[in-house]
Amino acid sequence: MPENPEPNRVGNHSRNGRRVRLPIKGVLLCSLLLFPHGILQIPARPGDRPLPVTLHLAVTDPNGKPVENLQAADFQVFEKNKLQKITRLRFERNAPVSLGVLVDVSRSMEGDGIRLALKLLKRLAAKLESPDELFVNAFSGESQELLDYMAPEDYPEEAIDNLSTGGRPHMGLALDLALIKLRRASNTNRAILFISAGRDIAGPATLGHIARHRHPVYALGIVGAISFRTRIKILNVKGSALKVYADHSGGSVFFVETEEEAAGPLEMLPYRLKNRFVLEYLSTHPRRDGKSRKIRVAVSHPQFQVRHLKRYEAPRR
């Protein structure tokens, strides 16, 4: 039985069972004659066109005071450690915010903890005004809607004045549901605020949701409601949910023990929520593949600190 002829390859033709090798120049000439306008080339896929990415940045000086007078040349953006080209930078001042507030009602907040949380929520609502809006959810093992979207001046403190506490805090579930609810927000500037003792560990699935939705997460950590040992863990352990969610999203966390200690953070928080740099660039990784991509932003002034989203999820086709 004769041997099977070798499969045809570029430059190979079969004649009477025998293989004939054509000169490469002849193959190229035939290609040019048949496809004079380059039709032979594989067209670019729609998902390979440039992918615009928008980042929200907060820049502070060594004293924690906000910095506003920076230009695009003061920043560098790296995606997967590759330098990206910044196409636009602007500073948004006093942008209306849609804020989802998540109040911890787990057993770690019982007594003084929940009373302090509700006082801080009332004081924060008084510092916002329409067209700002907020909604309030309570969470422990489950998440419960307390107040739907409303103007801050309509905040009814008596409606949630007496919340019962108990159970363990499932912060990841509460954040996941709140990020979904932010899709219905009226303002493009959107954020989440935890008021919590923070006794939970950040989950990887929720970090993925932060990368997908790209909204900053802020937190008022009520450390007075817990033991000294637990307080040390929350303030120092990398896996503490309050710290990890804030760091990964570009938000901030403020730990307070008393209402007096909260005065400074309550002055700073509305500013952080409503004032920010908006940086735009075209990604050198344009695939719409739904994968997570790591971002790093550097500022030319080494004494300044910049907070930003650490990863984003590329859209899907």
N, C-alpha and C positions, 0 to 999 in steps of 0.2 A: 504494500500500500504506500503510495507516495506520501511524503511528509506534507503536513499542512503548511500552506504558504504563510509567510510572516505577515501579520496585519499591516495594511498600508499606513505609512507615516508620511509626514511632509517630505517631499522630494522623492518618494517611492511610488512607482506605478507597476502594475502587474500586466505582463504581456505573454499570452500562451502559457500561463503557469510559471513563467519565469519573471523574476523581479528585475525591473529596470530602474536604475537610479538616475534621476534628472539633475542637471546642474542647479545649484541653489539660485544662481542668477536668473535661470529660466523660470523658476518658480516665482520669484519676486516680480519678474516682468509680466508673467501671466496675471498675477494678483493686481498689478497696477492697471492692466488693460481691462480686467473684469470689474474692478472697483476703483474707478478713477477719482471718486470723491471721498474716499476713505470709508466706504460703507462697511468694509471688512472690520473696522475697529468696533470693539464692544462699547455700546453707549453707557454713559454714567447712569447709575441707578438714582432714582429720585431721592433716596435716603442719604446720598453722598453729597448733596449740595450743602453749602455752609450752614452751620447750626448756630443761631444767635443765642447767647446766654446772658442773663441779667443777674447781677449780684447786688445785694444790699449790704453796705459796709457801715460800721460804726468805728470812728477813730477817736482815741483819747490820748491825752498827754500823761506824763508820769504821775500827775496828781489826780488822774481820773476824770479830768475835765474834757468835755467834747472839743474836737478840732474840726473846723469847717473850711478853712482857707487852703485847700489842696487842689492841685490840678491833675489831669490824667498822667502827666509825666512823673508824678510823685508815686505812682503805683506800678507794680508788676504783678501779672496774673500767670500762674503756672497750672496747667492741667496735665495730670500724669507726668509731672516734672518737666513739661515742655512749655516754653514761654509763649503766651498768647498775645494777639494784637488787640489792644483796647480801641474800640471804635467810638465810645462816648462815655463821658462822666459828667454827672450833674449832682447838685445837692438839693434834696427835697426838704423844704422847711415847712413845719406845721402841717404836714399832710394828714388828712382825716384818717383815723384808724378804726378798723373793725377788730375788736378784742374779745377773745374767748377766755373767760376766767374759770379756772378749775380749782375748787375749794376742797381741800382734803378733810374728810369727815371720818377717817379711820380712828382706831383707839389711841393712836399716838398723838391725836389732837384734842383729846378730851380735856374738859376743864378750861384752864386759861388759854390753851392753844387755839381752840375754835373761837373763843371770844375775841382774842387778838386778831385772828384772821378776818372776822366779820367787820371789826373796826377799821382794819386796813383797806378792806374792799370798799367800805363806805367813803373813806377819805380819798381813795383813788378815783372813784366815780365822780366825786365833787370837783376833781381837777380836769375832767374831760367834759366836752360839750358837743352838741350836734354841729356838723354831721358825723362826729364820732358815734360809734355804737358798740354795745357789748352784749354778750350773753353769759350766763353763769350756770355751770354744772357743778354738782357735788359728786365726789367719788370716794369709794372705799373698795369693797370687792366688786361693785358695779358702779356704773356712771348714771347719774340722775339729773335730768334737766330741771333747773330751778327757775331760771328766767330766760325767755327767748330773746332774740335781738330787740334791743330797745335803746332809746337815747339815754345817755348817762344822767341827764337831769330828771329822768322819769324813774330812776332807780328806787324801788320800794323796799327800804331796809327792813320794814316790819314783816315782809313776806318770807324772809329767811333768817329772822332774828333768833330762832330757837331750833337749831339743827342738832339732832342727836348724833352721837359718834359711836363707832364700833367697827370691828373687822380690820382686815389688812388693806393697805393702800395698793391698788393695782393702777399705777401711774401710766403704764404703757397703754392699757386699754382706754383710759380716760383721754389720753393725748390723741390716740388714733381716731376716736369718735369726734373729738373737737376739731381735728384737722379736716375731717370730712365735712363737718358742719360749716367750716369757714368758706366752703365753696359757694354758700348762699349769701355771703357777705356783700354789702353794698359798696364798700370801699376796696380799692385795689391794694391799699396798705393794710396788711392783716398780720395778726400776731396772737400768741397764746401766752397766758400768765398763770403759773401755778402759785397758789398760796398753800404751802404744805410743809410738814415736818420732814418730808423727803426720805422716808424710811422704805426705800425700794431700790432695786437695781435696774439699770437701763437695759432694755431688751433689744437685740439686733433687728428684729422685725420693725420695731418702732423707729429705730434709726433709719431704716430703709424708707419708712413713710415720711420722715423729715426730709430726706433727700428728694422724694417725689414731689412733695407739696411746697418745699422751700420757704416756709414761713418761720420767722424767729420765735424761739421759746424763751420767755423770761420767767423768773421765779422769785418770790419772797419766801425765803426759808425760815420757818418758825422754829428756831433751835431751842427756845425756852421751854418747849413742850416735851422735851425728851431728856434722857439721862446724859450725864457728862460723857460716858463712854460712847454712846451712840452719836453724840454731837461731834466728837473727835473723828469718828468714822465718816460722817457726812461731809465734814469740812476737808478731809484729807484723802479719802479713798477715791481713786479714779472712777470706780464704777458707780458712785452715787448718782441716782437718776437725775436729780435736779441739776447737778453740775454737768453731767454728760449731755443731757438734752440741750441745755443752754449752749454749751461749747460747740456742739455739732451743728447747731442751727444758726449760730451767729448772734444769739441773744446774750442775756446776762443773768446772773443769780446774785441776790442780796440776802445775806443771812442776818436776821434780827432776833432779839430776845424780848424786847419791850416795845411799846408804842413810841417811846421817846427815841429809841434807836432807829426806828423805821422812818423818822422824819426826813433824813437825808435821802434814802432810797426813794421815798415817795415824791420827793422833789425831782429826782433824776429820772425816774421811770417814765413819766409822761413825755419828757424830752426825747428819751431813747425810742419811745414808741412812734413818735411823730416826726422825727428829724433824722435823716440818713443820707449817705452817699448812694447813688445808683450808678453802678458801673456796668457797661455793656461790652461784650467782646464776641468775636466769631471763633468758635471752637475749631481747632485743627483736627478734631476727631468727630467728623460730621455724621457718623452712622446713627440712624434712628433705631437703636437696638434695645432700648429700655435698660441698658446697663448703668451701674453706678460709676461715676468718675470723680476722682479726688481733685480738690482745688486747693491751691495755696496762694494767698495774696500777701505781697510784701510792700511795705511803705518805705520811701527813701529816707525818712527821718527815723533813725534807730531808736530814739527815745519814745516814739509813738507806738501805741498798740492798736491793731486793727482786728475787729471781730467780724467774721463772715461765715457763710455756709461752708462746711468742710467737704461735703460731697453733694452732687446733684445726680438725679436719675435722668438719663437721656430719654426723650419721647420715643414712642414706638410709631412705626409707619401706620 
